[in-house]
Amino acid sequence: MYIVQNTIKISDLRKNTNEIIEEVEKADQPITVFSRSEPKIIIMSCKTYKKLKEPEKLNTKGIDFFINPPEGFLIKEKGLDAVKLIREERN
């Protein structure tokens, strides 16, 4: 009712906060809030936010990612595993 093409006016948000929150949850997509014809903020449901954060489940923090990379990141050509060779050299 208030959300049109994933956008909403800030005046509608102020007047009808509860209804808009329900619409945002149903839309399951981020909604842009406009003030004076300019985008100001994005609001989204927790479900949508969690979907956006899912790819970060890989351990990509610090040097551990390079020492023990996930199997999908290993590049193996012609039987040569560079990561394995480097690990052997370090020991």
Secondary structure per residue as TSV (DSSP state, phi and psi in degrees):
chain	resnum	aa	ss	phi	psi
A	1	M	-	360.0	-42.8
A	2	Y	-	-98.7	-26.7
A	3	I	-	-88.5	125.1
A	4	V	B	-125.5	119.6
A	5	Q	T	50.2	47.7
A	6	N	T	59.5	29.4
A	7	T	E	-133.1	159.1
A	8	I	E	-152.3	150.7
A	9	K	E	-85.4	145.0
A	10	I	H	-64.8	-30.3
A	11	S	H	-64.7	-38.3
A	12	D	H	-65.7	-38.6
A	13	L	H	-62.5	-41.8
A	14	R	H	-63.7	-43.4
A	15	K	H	-78.0	-32.9
A	16	N	-	-131.0	48.4
A	17	T	H	-55.9	-50.1
A	18	N	H	-61.6	-44.9
A	19	E	H	-64.2	-39.3
A	20	I	H	-68.3	-38.6
A	21	I	H	-58.7	-43.7
A	22	E	H	-62.0	-41.3
A	23	E	H	-65.7	-39.1
A	24	V	H	-63.3	-42.5
A	25	E	H	-62.8	-40.3
A	26	K	H	-70.1	-38.2
A	27	A	H	-65.7	-31.3
A	28	D	T	56.0	32.5
A	29	Q	S	-143.7	153.1
A	30	P	-	-62.4	144.2
A	31	I	E	-120.2	131.9
A	32	T	E	-91.0	130.0
A	33	V	E	-100.7	125.0
A	34	F	E	-104.6	143.0
A	35	S	E	-133.5	123.1
A	36	R	T	54.4	45.2
A	37	S	T	65.4	16.4
A	38	E	E	-122.4	137.0
A	39	P	E	-66.7	132.4
A	40	K	E	-113.7	-46.9
A	41	I	E	-144.5	166.4
A	42	I	E	-118.4	132.0
A	43	I	E	-118.0	147.2
A	44	M	-	-152.0	160.5
A	45	S	-	-74.4	160.2
A	46	C	H	-60.9	-36.4
A	47	K	H	-60.8	-45.0
A	48	T	H	-65.1	-41.6
A	49	Y	H	-61.5	-43.1
A	50	K	H	-63.2	-37.0
A	51	K	H	-61.9	-39.0
A	52	L	H	-69.1	-29.9
A	53	K	H	-86.2	-12.3
A	54	E	G	-55.6	-43.6
A	55	P	G	-60.4	-17.3
A	56	E	G	-79.8	5.7
A	57	K	G	-68.7	-22.5
A	58	L	S	-65.5	146.1
A	59	N	-	-80.6	92.2
A	60	T	-	-112.1	23.3
A	61	K	S	-96.9	128.1
A	62	G	T	64.4	-162.8
A	63	I	T	-72.2	-20.6
A	64	D	H	-58.8	-31.9
A	65	F	H	-62.5	-36.3
A	66	F	H	-82.5	-28.5
A	67	I	H	-79.6	-42.6
A	68	N	S	-126.7	69.4
A	69	P	-	-71.1	153.1
A	70	P	-	-59.3	148.7
A	71	E	G	-54.6	-35.3
A	72	G	G	-65.6	-18.3
A	73	F	G	-91.4	-8.8
A	74	L	-	-76.3	133.7
A	75	I	-	-105.1	117.4
A	76	K	E	-118.6	115.9
A	77	E	E	-123.6	133.4
A	78	K	T	49.7	40.2
A	79	G	T	76.8	4.2
A	80	L	E	-98.2	123.9
A	81	D	E	-113.0	97.1
A	82	A	H	-60.5	-39.6
A	83	V	H	-63.3	-42.7
A	84	K	H	-62.6	-42.5
A	85	L	H	-63.0	-42.2
A	86	I	H	-63.5	-43.9
A	87	R	H	-59.3	-42.1
A	88	E	H	-63.7	-38.9
A	89	E	H	-66.9	-34.3
A	90	R	H	-70.6	-29.7
A	91	N	-	-83.9	360.0
